[in-house]
Amino acid sequence: MGASLGGGGNRRRGSRRIQREAMSDINVTPFVDVMLVLLVIFMVTAPLLTSGVPLDLPKTKSQQLSTDKEPLTVSVNNKGEIFLQDTKITLEDVGVKLKAINKGGPDETIFVRGDTKIDYGLVIKVMSRINAAGFSKVSLLTNGEG
């Protein structure tokens, strides 16, 4: 009469059903796929976002400016309309609007873009309004391909 290992007798104890626990691992493959698609989309659209108002800028031989944050840009198109970023404003509102949205204080550099077909005097008037608003760092932007 030998002892048996694992068989007979009290079977209920060993025949319990094994309940499956919820899987706690996250499947990151769809997440990575979505992130890669978004990365490609942003890489393609980012250069298009930098210049909201289409202008024909003067061509010069100059180096490209490198900035970490989006600059405040005042643009004058070929019809003489003035834009702050992408918003159309009047000449009288240039200083007021710049003060309202500026977070860098008077030391912030303001970029002025002017179409090649506009009157030079209008660009000077815009720069004068910016200077009168307390901004001393005003830069003219050109197309550096010439």
Phi and psi in degrees as a GROMACS rama.xvg file:
@    title "Ramachandran Plot"
@    xaxis  label "Phi"
@    yaxis  label "Psi"
@TYPE xy
-100.93  162.479  GLY-2
-86.4412  138.643  ALA-3
-102.673  142.711  SER-4
-101.627  117.095  LEU-5
84.4274  6.09171  GLY-6
-127.694  157.628  GLY-7
64.7365  -178.163  GLY-8
69.1766  -121.837  GLY-9
-88.0814  84.5637  ASN-10
-81.1029  -21.6061  ARG-11
-62.2038  -37.8964  ARG-12
-64.1593  -39.3812  ARG-13
-88.7092  -11.6123  GLY-14
-103.81  22.8293  SER-15
-63.2791  145.028  ARG-16
-73.4698  139.835  ARG-17
-88.2558  117.41  ILE-18
-84.532  134.221  GLN-19
-82.9622  133.247  ARG-20
-87.557  156.353  GLU-21
-64.2269  139.551  ALA-22
-74.2262  125.472  MET-23
-98.7988  1.51359  SER-24
-83.7302  142.779  ASP-25
-98.0234  132.076  ILE-26
-83.0978  108.151  ASN-27
-90.547  -4.7524  VAL-28
-60.3103  -48.4846  THR-29
-63.5692  -34.4064  PRO-30
-63.128  -45.9775  PHE-31
-64.4474  -39.83  VAL-32
-60.6308  -45.5099  ASP-33
-64.4703  -42.5654  VAL-34
-63.646  -39.2459  MET-35
-66.5215  -39.9058  LEU-36
-63.7597  -44.4099  VAL-37
-62.7675  -39.1897  LEU-38
-60.2956  -44.9458  LEU-39
-64.1912  -42.1671  VAL-40
-61.3554  -45.9154  ILE-41
-67.9816  -34.02  PHE-42
-66.579  -34.1686  MET-43
-76.8669  -39.3478  VAL-44
-87.3444  -19.7283  THR-45
-58.4092  -45.2869  ALA-46
-64.1139  -25.8706  PRO-47
-75.7423  -19.8194  LEU-48
-83.9116  -14.9437  LEU-49
-72.9721  -30.5786  THR-50
-122.224  104.017  SER-51
-80.7123  -35.4991  GLY-52
-99.9934  121.582  VAL-53
-71.5884  122.3  PRO-54
-133.657  155.151  LEU-55
-100.59  92.5027  ASP-56
-76.8136  150.087  LEU-57
-61.4098  145.14  PRO-58
-95.9492  130.787  LYS-59
-140.594  168.183  THR-60
-99.3812  97.7247  LYS-61
-144.687  164.116  SER-62
-86.3287  152.057  GLN-63
-74.6164  139.605  GLN-64
-75.9085  141.744  LEU-65
-118.361  118.921  SER-66
-130.277  150.25  THR-67
-84.8249  -29.5807  ASP-68
-118.525  166.357  LYS-69
-70.9022  124.69  GLU-70
-78.1234  157.153  PRO-71
-80.7528  125.234  LEU-72
-124.548  129.609  THR-73
-109.376  124.462  VAL-74
-118.757  144.802  SER-75
-123.271  115.965  VAL-76
-85.2797  -178.094  ASN-77
-70.5633  -9.68709  ASN-78
-94.93  -1.65809  LYS-79
85.9609  10.0102  GLY-80
-81.6147  141.558  GLU-81
-106.588  135.189  ILE-82
-126.857  136.822  PHE-83
-105.842  111.59  LEU-84
58.6335  -110.445  GLN-85
-111.693  4.98926  ASP-86
-99.6742  128.172  THR-87
-74.4182  132.117  LYS-88
-135.455  170.302  ILE-89
-95.9691  165.303  THR-90
-61.1808  -36.666  LEU-91
-67.9181  -26.8145  GLU-92
-89.0581  -3.68645  ASP-93
-57.185  -53.7651  VAL-94
-65.9665  -42.1382  GLY-95
-63.7124  -46.15  VAL-96
-66.7013  -39.6128  LYS-97
-62.8277  -42.8098  LEU-98
-63.3631  -35.6268  LYS-99
-69.8712  -38.2645  ALA-100
-100.454  -6.38323  ILE-101
-77.019  132.046  ASN-102
-111.805  -11.1367  LYS-103
-91.8507  -0.553545  GLY-104
79.4267  -172.22  GLY-105
-69.8023  -10.9189  PRO-106
-84.0045  -1.89238  ASP-107
-70.2678  138.416  GLU-108
-82.9089  129.058  THR-109
-105.444  128.48  ILE-110
-98.2008  133.12  PHE-111
-114.102  125.845  VAL-112
-115.88  128.702  ARG-113
-130.631  134.617  GLY-114
-65.0439  150.915  ASP-115
-68.0536  -20.1071  THR-116
-93.0524  0.686286  LYS-117
-91.9586  165.66  ILE-118
-70.8756  131.844  ASP-119
-59.288  -32.2523  TYR-120
-62.6403  -33.7035  GLY-121
-66.8123  -40.0636  LEU-122
-63.1457  -40.5266  VAL-123
-64.882  -39.1373  ILE-124
-63.2817  -41.5229  LYS-125
-63.7617  -44.9267  VAL-126
-63.7359  -36.4793  MET-127
-63.461  -42.0494  SER-128
-64.4838  -39.2142  ARG-129
-65.0158  -43.3951  ILE-130
-65.4065  -39.6954  ASN-131
-66.1862  -24.6793  ALA-132
-79.1918  -4.83382  ALA-133
105.272  4.78111  GLY-134
-94.8686  116.948  PHE-135
-96.701  -15.4034  SER-136
-101.244  95.4021  LYS-137
-118.991  127.468  VAL-138
-120.537  138.403  SER-139
-90.4168  131.928  LEU-140
-98.0954  141.149  LEU-141
-131.204  171.379  THR-142
-92.6031  111.739  ASN-143
-82.3276  36.9473  GLY-144
-104.752  -2.52283  GLU-145
